[in-house]
Amino acid sequence: MRIAGLDIAVFGVYFAIVIALGYAASRRGATTKRDYFLAGDKLPWWMVGGSIVAANVSSHHFVGVMGVAYTRGFVAMTIEWGAILVGFNALLWVFLPFYLRNGFYTMPEFLERRFGSAARSSYAALILLTYVFVEVSAVLYLGALAIHALLGVPILWSIVGMAVFTGIYTIAGGLRAVVWTEMLQLGVLLAGGIALSIATIRAVGGWGEVMATSSDWHLLLPANDADFPWTMFLGGIVCISVFYCAANQFIVQRTLAAKDEWHARMGVVFTDYLKFLMPLIIIVPGLVAPTLFPNLEKGDMVFPTLVRHLLPAGLVGLVMAGLIAAIMSHISGAVNSCTTIATVDLYLRYFRKGASDREAILFGKVAGAVFMAFGVVWAATLIAHSEKPVFIYLLNAYGYFTPGIATMFLLGILWRRTTHAGALTAGALTIPLSVVLERALPGMPFMNRTGIAFWACMLACAVVSLCTKPKTEAELAGLIWNRDSLRMPVEMRERMRGIRSPALWWAILTAVLLAIYVRYR
């Protein structure tokens, strides 16, 4: 595809602004660990919510989820909406108060306070593997695939180029640079996504033609569906969503950097609204694309195909800038989370306990470069992956890591009898058990296998916990969920009244979402 001069200009302006903003943010006082890893605890609610979505939405949405919508239809909505109903609800009403009121930097810190140092280290190792082999690598690959289809740039060159460019400002500026560039990137990716949606809807004849397909819209598919059985809500989607939204450094780190608990809670609710609207610009084009291009070889090609055939000069540059913005924001968030965990949970605990802030920041920057390099190497191996849409690969990969992690967090905060030995049992079982189930039950939908692994981890954790000595009431003070966790601290309760109440806006969206599930069940 030949790119017009106007598209190149739009693309160039976007890159220039990102460079300038990233450089400016990186110059603003990242002199302490809390500045570098948590942006100095200064983020307002709209930046918390916006940065979560910007970090979450990436090429695996524009390319991967749109491809799932093309091949599987309306059920692709559950990818976004399931996270609202399960994972972000768990974060908002169960986990967030404990994270904030204890002043944690990282999720492993919670596990150490609740259980012990071995649980903290186990989680840190599992999550770093997840980020490198699932988050960074797959996002680089999917973005490179789209760039190759549109511009003809070799996939490997695109992978390396995006990694180097994003790594520069991420490693230099820490979370502050990441969040500020993410807010710009959120605006660009929304503008690009809206432009593509409007062009696609117009091409098929208007919104009426979109709604004409609604008789085939279903959010709950049969229990034997290979990818999205309704039984996933009994376990598979629960553990994946709880991990990704409520126990994932990549997402939760933004709430830890909020000005206070009200801003953090309101930021999560704002995230819910953005996630609710996101399918309109990602999934709707994939739903109607079969009408325009019914014979695509791979679902992952629907995004570049729509861009190539439907958009005029100028808008191609905007949409491509939106795609690159999504890739950069996601990678920068994942790498920053890697550096935070590697520094706080490994380096400062086992290698340099007395390290100064300057030494900790320096280590974080070196670690960030190493993680980015590993992500590039694994992304290159995905070039040969073509059996299914790559987003399905992502969900499968999460199925290996998340059952044990979700168990450690859920039982740890909800059941005071859970012990360190029980948590370690769940963490140790998650990968080998998932592998055994995959080989023993190859025909079972992976979401169902993940659910079985999750409940097996829960059972194993409970049995071992009942056979081992729990912590005392004094040791568990402030770490077990109770009804007070639903309320704001006394000094902030005035903010919870009327239209400033996060609970009000949460209830409105939840009611709308449940009504849609009932309508299109």
C-alpha positions as CSV (number, residue, x, y, z in Angstrom):
1,M,0.0,0.0,0.0
2,R,1.3,3.4,-0.9
3,I,1.1,6.1,1.8
4,A,0.1,9.6,0.8
5,G,2.2,12.6,1.9
6,L,-0.7,13.8,4.2
7,D,-0.6,10.4,6.0
8,I,3.2,10.7,6.5
9,A,2.7,14.2,7.9
10,V,0.0,13.1,10.4
11,F,2.2,10.2,11.4
12,G,5.3,12.5,11.8
13,V,3.4,15.1,13.9
14,Y,2.2,12.4,16.3
15,F,5.8,11.0,16.8
16,A,7.2,14.5,17.3
17,I,4.6,15.2,20.0
18,V,5.2,11.9,21.8
19,I,8.9,12.5,21.8
20,A,8.5,16.0,23.2
21,L,5.9,15.0,25.8
22,G,7.9,11.9,26.9
23,Y,11.1,14.0,27.2
24,A,9.4,16.7,29.2
25,A,7.8,14.2,31.6
26,S,11.0,12.4,32.1
27,R,12.7,15.6,33.1
28,R,10.2,16.3,35.9
29,G,11.9,15.1,39.1
30,A,12.1,11.3,39.0
31,T,14.7,11.5,41.8
32,T,13.1,9.1,44.3
33,K,11.7,5.6,44.0
34,R,8.2,6.8,44.5
35,D,8.6,9.4,41.8
36,Y,10.0,7.0,39.3
37,F,7.7,4.0,40.0
38,L,4.5,5.7,41.2
39,A,4.7,9.2,39.7
40,G,4.8,10.7,43.1
41,D,1.2,9.7,44.0
42,K,-0.2,12.7,42.1
43,L,-2.6,11.3,39.5
44,P,-6.2,12.6,39.4
45,W,-9.1,10.2,38.7
46,W,-9.3,11.0,35.0
47,M,-5.7,10.2,34.5
48,V,-6.0,7.0,36.5
49,G,-8.9,5.7,34.4
50,G,-7.5,7.0,31.1
51,S,-4.1,5.6,31.6
52,I,-5.5,2.2,32.6
53,V,-7.5,2.0,29.3
54,A,-4.6,3.4,27.2
55,A,-2.3,0.7,28.7
56,N,-4.9,-2.0,28.3
57,V,-6.0,-1.3,24.7
58,S,-3.3,-2.2,22.2
59,S,-2.6,-4.0,19.0
60,H,-4.2,-7.1,20.4
61,H,-7.4,-5.1,20.5
62,F,-7.2,-3.3,17.2
63,V,-5.9,-6.4,15.4
64,G,-6.6,-9.4,17.7
65,V,-10.1,-8.6,19.2
66,M,-11.3,-7.1,15.9
67,G,-10.2,-10.4,14.3
68,V,-12.1,-12.4,16.9
69,A,-15.2,-10.3,16.1
70,Y,-14.7,-11.1,12.4
71,T,-14.5,-14.8,13.0
72,R,-16.7,-15.4,16.1
73,G,-19.1,-12.4,16.1
74,F,-20.7,-10.5,19.0
75,V,-19.3,-12.8,21.7
76,A,-16.1,-10.8,21.3
77,M,-17.8,-8.1,23.5
78,T,-17.3,-10.4,26.5
79,I,-13.6,-9.6,26.3
80,E,-14.2,-6.0,27.4
81,W,-17.5,-6.3,29.3
82,G,-16.5,-9.4,31.2
83,A,-13.6,-7.5,32.6
84,I,-16.1,-4.8,33.9
85,L,-18.4,-7.3,35.6
86,V,-15.7,-9.5,37.2
87,G,-12.2,-8.1,37.3
88,F,-12.7,-4.4,37.8
89,N,-15.5,-5.0,40.3
90,A,-13.1,-7.1,42.3
91,L,-10.5,-4.3,42.2
92,L,-13.0,-1.6,43.1
93,W,-14.8,-3.3,46.0
94,V,-12.4,-5.9,47.3
95,F,-8.7,-5.2,46.7
96,L,-8.2,-1.5,46.2
97,P,-8.7,-0.3,49.8
98,F,-6.1,-2.7,51.0
99,Y,-3.5,-1.7,48.4
100,L,-3.9,2.0,49.1
101,R,-4.3,2.0,52.9
102,N,-1.1,-0.1,53.2
103,G,0.9,2.1,50.9
104,F,2.1,-0.7,48.6
105,Y,4.3,-0.2,45.6
106,T,3.6,-3.6,44.1
107,M,1.2,-6.5,44.2
108,P,3.9,-8.9,45.6
109,E,4.2,-6.6,48.6
110,F,0.6,-7.4,49.5
111,L,1.4,-11.1,49.3
112,E,4.4,-10.8,51.6
113,R,2.3,-8.9,54.2
114,R,-0.5,-11.5,54.0
115,F,1.6,-14.6,53.7
116,G,5.4,-14.3,53.6
117,S,8.4,-13.6,51.5
118,A,8.2,-16.8,49.5
119,A,4.7,-15.9,48.2
120,R,6.0,-12.5,47.2
121,S,8.9,-14.0,45.2
122,S,6.7,-16.7,43.6
123,Y,4.3,-14.1,42.3
124,A,7.1,-11.8,41.1
125,A,8.6,-14.6,39.1
126,L,5.2,-15.7,37.6
127,I,4.2,-12.1,36.7
128,L,7.5,-11.3,35.0
129,L,7.2,-14.4,32.8
130,T,3.6,-13.4,32.0
131,Y,4.6,-9.8,31.0
132,V,7.5,-10.9,28.8
133,F,5.9,-13.9,27.1
134,V,2.3,-12.7,26.9
135,E,2.1,-8.9,27.1
136,V,5.1,-7.3,25.5
137,S,5.8,-10.0,22.8
138,A,2.3,-10.5,21.5
139,V,1.6,-6.8,21.3
140,L,4.8,-6.2,19.4
141,Y,4.0,-9.0,17.0
142,L,0.4,-8.0,16.3
143,G,1.4,-4.3,15.7
144,A,4.2,-5.4,13.4
145,L,1.8,-7.6,11.5
146,A,-0.5,-4.7,10.8
147,I,2.3,-2.4,9.8
148,H,3.7,-5.0,7.5
149,A,0.2,-5.4,5.8
150,L,-0.2,-1.7,5.4
151,L,3.3,-0.4,4.7
152,G,5.2,-3.5,3.6
153,V,7.8,-3.0,6.4
154,P,9.3,-6.3,7.4
155,I,7.7,-7.7,10.6
156,L,11.0,-8.1,12.4
157,W,12.1,-4.6,11.7
158,S,8.8,-3.2,12.9
159,I,9.1,-5.2,16.1
160,V,12.6,-3.9,16.8
161,G,11.7,-0.3,15.9
162,M,8.6,-0.1,18.1
163,A,10.5,-1.7,21.0
164,V,13.5,0.8,20.7
165,F,11.3,3.9,20.4
166,T,9.0,3.0,23.2
167,G,11.8,1.8,25.5
168,I,13.6,5.2,25.3
169,Y,11.0,7.3,27.0
170,T,9.7,4.5,29.2
171,I,13.0,3.6,30.7
172,A,14.2,7.3,31.0
173,G,11.1,8.7,32.7
174,G,9.4,6.0,34.7
175,L,5.6,6.0,35.4
176,R,5.2,9.8,35.1
177,A,6.5,9.7,31.5
178,V,4.4,6.6,30.8
179,V,1.1,8.1,32.1
180,W,1.5,11.5,30.4
181,T,2.3,9.9,27.0
182,E,-0.6,7.4,27.6
183,M,-3.1,10.3,27.9
184,L,-2.0,11.6,24.5
185,Q,-2.0,8.1,23.0
186,L,-5.5,7.5,24.4
187,G,-6.8,10.5,22.5
188,V,-5.1,9.4,19.3
189,L,-6.2,5.8,19.4
190,L,-9.8,6.9,20.2
191,A,-9.7,9.3,17.2
192,G,-8.3,6.7,14.9
193,G,-10.7,4.0,16.1
194,I,-13.7,6.3,15.7
195,A,-12.6,7.2,12.2
196,L,-12.3,3.6,11.2
197,S,-15.7,2.7,12.8
198,I,-17.5,5.5,11.0
199,A,-15.9,4.6,7.6
200,T,-16.8,0.9,8.1
201,I,-20.4,1.6,9.1
202,R,-20.9,3.9,6.2
203,A,-19.5,1.4,3.8
204,V,-22.1,-1.3,4.8
205,G,-25.0,1.2,4.5
206,G,-25.3,2.8,7.9
207,W,-26.1,1.8,11.5
208,G,-29.3,0.1,10.4
209,E,-27.2,-2.5,8.6
210,V,-25.2,-3.1,11.8
211,M,-28.4,-3.7,13.8
212,A,-29.7,-6.0,11.1
213,T,-27.1,-8.5,12.2
214,S,-28.4,-8.3,15.9
215,S,-30.4,-11.5,15.5
216,D,-27.1,-13.4,15.6
217,W,-25.8,-11.5,18.6
218,H,-25.1,-13.8,21.5
219,L,-23.0,-13.2,24.6
220,L,-23.5,-16.7,26.1
221,L,-22.4,-19.6,23.8
222,P,-22.8,-23.4,24.4
223,A,-20.7,-25.1,27.0
224,N,-18.7,-26.9,24.3
225,D,-17.7,-23.8,22.3
226,A,-14.0,-24.0,21.7
227,D,-13.2,-20.4,22.7
228,F,-16.1,-18.8,24.6
229,P,-18.3,-21.3,26.4
230,W,-20.8,-19.9,28.8
231,T,-19.2,-22.0,31.5
232,M,-16.2,-19.7,31.4
233,F,-18.1,-17.5,33.9
234,L,-17.9,-20.4,36.4
235,G,-14.1,-20.3,36.6
236,G,-12.0,-19.5,33.6
237,I,-13.0,-15.9,33.0
238,V,-13.1,-15.3,36.8
239,C,-9.4,-16.2,37.4
240,I,-8.2,-14.5,34.3
241,S,-10.2,-11.3,34.9
242,V,-9.4,-11.1,38.6
243,F,-5.7,-11.5,37.9
244,Y,-5.6,-9.1,35.0
245,C,-7.7,-6.3,36.5
246,A,-7.2,-6.7,40.3
247,A,-3.9,-8.5,40.9
248,N,-1.9,-7.2,37.9
249,Q,0.8,-4.7,38.6
250,F,0.4,-3.5,35.0
251,I,-3.1,-2.3,35.7
252,V,-3.2,-1.6,39.4
253,Q,0.0,0.5,39.5
254,R,-2.0,3.4,38.1
255,T,-4.5,3.3,41.0
256,L,-1.6,3.2,43.5
257,A,-0.3,6.4,42.0
258,A,-3.7,8.2,42.6
259,K,-3.8,11.4,44.7
260,D,-6.0,9.6,47.3
261,E,-8.6,6.8,47.6
262,W,-11.4,8.8,46.1
263,H,-9.4,9.6,43.0
264,A,-8.4,5.9,42.8
265,R,-12.0,4.6,43.1
266,M,-13.4,7.2,40.7
267,G,-10.6,6.3,38.3
268,V,-11.6,2.7,38.2
269,V,-15.2,3.6,37.5
270,F,-14.1,5.9,34.7
271,T,-12.2,2.9,33.4
272,D,-15.4,0.9,33.4
273,Y,-17.2,3.5,31.2
274,L,-14.3,3.7,28.7
275,K,-14.2,-0.1,28.6
276,F,-18.0,-0.2,28.0
277,L,-17.7,2.2,25.0
278,M,-14.5,0.7,23.5
279,P,-16.2,-2.1,21.6
280,L,-18.0,0.5,19.5
281,I,-14.7,1.4,17.9
282,I,-13.0,-2.0,18.0
283,I,-15.6,-4.7,17.7
284,V,-18.3,-3.2,15.6
285,P,-16.0,-2.9,12.5
286,G,-15.1,-6.6,12.9
287,L,-18.8,-7.5,13.2
288,V,-19.7,-6.0,9.9
289,A,-16.4,-6.6,8.0
290,P,-17.6,-10.0,6.7
291,T,-20.2,-8.2,4.7
292,L,-17.5,-6.3,2.9
293,F,-14.6,-8.8,2.9
294,P,-16.1,-12.3,3.5
295,N,-13.1,-14.3,2.4
296,L,-10.1,-13.1,4.5
297,E,-7.6,-15.9,5.2
298,K,-7.0,-14.8,8.8
299,G,-9.2,-12.8,11.2
300,D,-6.1,-10.9,12.3
301,M,-6.0,-9.3,8.8
302,V,-9.4,-7.5,9.1
303,F,-7.9,-4.3,10.6
304,P,-5.3,-3.6,8.0
305,T,-7.8,-4.6,5.2
306,L,-10.4,-2.1,6.4
307,V,-7.8,0.6,6.7
308,R,-6.3,-0.1,3.3
309,H,-9.7,-0.1,1.4
310,L,-12.0,2.3,3.3
311,L,-10.0,5.2,4.5
312,P,-8.9,8.3,2.5
313,A,-5.6,10.1,2.7
314,G,-5.0,11.7,6.1
315,L,-7.2,9.3,8.0
316,V,-4.9,6.4,7.2
317,G,-2.1,8.3,9.0
318,L,-4.5,9.0,11.9
319,V,-5.5,5.4,12.3
320,M,-2.0,4.2,12.0
321,A,-0.9,6.7,14.6
322,G,-3.8,5.3,16.8
323,L,-2.5,1.8,16.3
324,I,1.1,2.8,17.2
325,A,-0.2,4.8,20.1
326,A,-2.0,1.7,21.4
327,I,1.1,-0.4,21.0
328,M,3.4,2.1,22.7
329,S,1.1,2.8,25.6
330,H,0.7,-0.9,26.3
331,I,4.3,-1.8,26.0
332,S,5.5,1.1,28.1
333,G,3.0,0.2,30.9
334,A,4.1,-3.5,30.8
335,V,7.8,-2.7,30.8
336,N,7.4,-0.1,33.6
337,S,5.6,-2.7,35.7
338,C,8.4,-5.2,35.0
339,T,11.0,-2.7,36.2
340,T,9.0,-1.9,39.3
341,I,8.6,-5.5,40.4
342,A,12.2,-6.4,39.5
343,T,13.5,-3.5,41.5
344,V,11.2,-3.4,44.5
345,D,10.6,-7.2,44.9
346,L,13.9,-8.7,43.8
347,Y,16.8,-6.2,43.6
348,L,16.0,-4.3,46.8
349,R,15.2,-7.5,48.8
350,Y,17.9,-9.9,47.7
351,F,20.7,-8.0,46.1
352,R,21.0,-4.5,47.5
353,K,18.8,-4.0,50.6
354,G,20.5,-0.7,51.4
355,A,20.5,0.7,47.9
356,S,19.9,4.4,47.5
357,D,17.1,5.8,45.4
358,R,19.5,6.6,42.6
359,E,20.9,3.0,42.6
360,A,17.3,1.6,42.6
361,I,16.3,3.8,39.6
362,L,19.5,2.9,37.7
363,F,18.8,-0.8,38.2
364,G,15.2,-0.3,37.1
365,K,16.3,1.3,33.8
366,V,18.8,-1.5,33.1
367,A,16.1,-4.1,33.9
368,G,13.7,-2.3,31.6
369,A,16.1,-2.6,28.7
370,V,16.6,-6.3,29.4
371,F,12.9,-7.1,29.6
372,M,12.3,-5.2,26.3
373,A,15.0,-7.3,24.6
374,F,13.4,-10.6,25.8
375,G,10.1,-9.3,24.5
376,V,11.5,-8.7,21.1
377,V,13.1,-12.2,20.9
378,W,9.8,-13.9,21.8
379,A,7.8,-11.7,19.5
380,A,10.0,-12.8,16.7
381,T,9.1,-16.5,17.5
382,L,5.4,-15.6,17.1
383,I,5.9,-14.8,13.4
384,A,5.3,-18.4,12.7
385,H,2.1,-18.6,14.8
386,S,-0.9,-18.7,12.5
387,E,-3.3,-21.5,13.6
388,K,-5.7,-19.2,15.4
389,P,-6.1,-15.4,16.0
390,V,-3.2,-14.3,18.2
391,F,-5.7,-12.9,20.8
392,I,-6.8,-16.5,21.4
393,Y,-3.1,-17.4,22.0
394,L,-3.1,-14.6,24.6
395,L,-6.1,-16.0,26.5
396,N,-4.6,-19.5,26.4
397,A,-1.3,-18.2,27.7
398,Y,-3.1,-16.5,30.6
399,G,-4.8,-19.8,31.4
400,Y,-1.4,-21.2,32.3
401,F,-0.4,-18.5,34.8
402,T,-3.6,-17.1,36.3
403,P,-5.3,-19.9,38.3
404,G,-2.7,-20.0,41.0
405,I,-2.2,-16.2,41.1
406,A,-6.0,-15.6,41.4
407,T,-6.2,-18.2,44.1
408,M,-3.5,-16.6,46.2
409,F,-5.1,-13.2,46.0
410,L,-8.8,-14.2,46.4
411,L,-8.4,-16.6,49.3
412,G,-5.7,-14.4,50.8
413,I,-8.0,-11.4,51.2
414,L,-11.4,-13.2,51.7
415,W,-10.5,-16.1,54.1
416,R,-8.3,-15.4,57.1
417,R,-7.6,-19.2,57.5
418,T,-5.5,-19.2,54.3
419,T,-1.8,-19.9,55.1
420,H,1.5,-19.3,53.5
421,A,1.9,-23.0,52.7
422,G,-1.5,-23.0,51.0
423,A,-0.8,-20.0,48.9
424,L,2.6,-21.5,47.8
425,T,0.8,-24.8,46.9
426,A,-1.5,-22.9,44.5
427,G,1.3,-21.0,43.0
428,A,3.4,-24.1,42.4
429,L,0.4,-26.0,40.9
430,T,-0.8,-23.5,38.3
431,I,1.6,-24.2,35.4
432,P,2.1,-28.0,35.7
433,L,-1.6,-28.5,36.4
434,S,-2.6,-26.5,33.3
435,V,-0.1,-28.4,31.1
436,V,-1.4,-31.8,32.4
437,L,-5.1,-30.7,31.8
438,E,-4.3,-29.5,28.3
439,R,-2.7,-32.9,27.4
440,A,-5.3,-35.0,29.1
441,L,-8.3,-33.0,27.8
442,P,-7.2,-31.6,24.4
443,G,-10.8,-31.4,23.1
444,M,-12.1,-29.4,26.1
445,P,-12.5,-25.6,25.6
446,F,-9.4,-23.9,27.1
447,M,-11.6,-21.6,29.2
448,N,-13.2,-24.7,30.8
449,R,-9.7,-26.2,31.4
450,T,-8.6,-22.9,33.0
451,G,-11.7,-23.0,35.2
452,I,-10.9,-26.6,36.4
453,A,-7.3,-25.6,37.1
454,F,-8.5,-22.6,39.1
455,W,-10.9,-24.5,41.3
456,A,-8.3,-27.3,41.7
457,C,-5.8,-24.6,42.9
458,M,-8.5,-23.2,45.3
459,L,-9.2,-26.7,46.7
460,A,-5.5,-27.5,47.1
461,C,-4.9,-24.1,48.8
462,A,-7.8,-24.7,51.2
463,V,-6.8,-28.2,52.1
464,V,-3.1,-27.3,52.8
465,S,-4.2,-24.2,54.7
466,L,-6.4,-26.3,57.0
467,C,-3.5,-28.6,57.7
468,T,-1.0,-25.7,58.6
469,K,-0.9,-23.0,61.1
470,P,-2.5,-19.7,60.2
471,K,-1.3,-16.2,61.1
472,T,-2.7,-14.6,64.3
473,E,-5.5,-12.0,64.3
474,A,-2.9,-9.3,65.1
475,E,-0.8,-10.2,62.1
476,L,-3.8,-10.1,59.8
477,A,-5.1,-6.7,61.0
478,G,-6.0,-4.6,57.9
479,L,-5.4,-7.4,55.4
480,I,-8.8,-9.3,55.4
481,W,-11.9,-8.0,53.6
482,N,-14.8,-6.8,55.6
483,R,-17.8,-4.4,55.0
484,D,-15.8,-1.4,56.1
485,S,-13.7,-1.9,52.9
486,L,-16.7,-0.7,50.9
487,R,-16.6,2.7,52.6
488,M,-14.2,5.5,52.1
489,P,-12.0,6.7,54.9
490,V,-13.8,9.1,57.3
491,E,-12.1,12.2,56.0
492,M,-13.2,11.5,52.4
493,R,-16.8,10.5,52.9
494,E,-18.1,13.9,52.0
495,R,-16.8,13.3,48.4
496,M,-18.9,10.1,48.2
497,R,-22.3,11.9,48.2
498,G,-24.5,12.8,45.2
499,I,-23.0,12.8,41.8
500,R,-19.5,12.6,43.2
501,S,-20.2,9.1,44.5
502,P,-18.3,6.4,42.6
503,A,-21.0,3.9,43.7
504,L,-23.7,5.9,41.9
505,W,-21.9,5.8,38.5
506,W,-20.9,2.2,39.0
507,A,-24.5,1.2,39.7
508,I,-25.8,2.9,36.5
509,L,-23.2,1.2,34.3
510,T,-23.7,-2.2,35.9
511,A,-27.4,-2.1,35.5
512,V,-27.1,-1.2,31.8
513,L,-24.5,-3.9,31.2
514,L,-26.6,-6.6,32.9
515,A,-29.6,-5.6,30.8
516,I,-27.6,-6.1,27.7
517,Y,-26.4,-9.5,28.8
518,V,-30.1,-10.5,29.5
519,R,-31.1,-9.1,26.0
520,Y,-28.4,-10.9,24.1
521,R,-27.8,-14.0,26.2
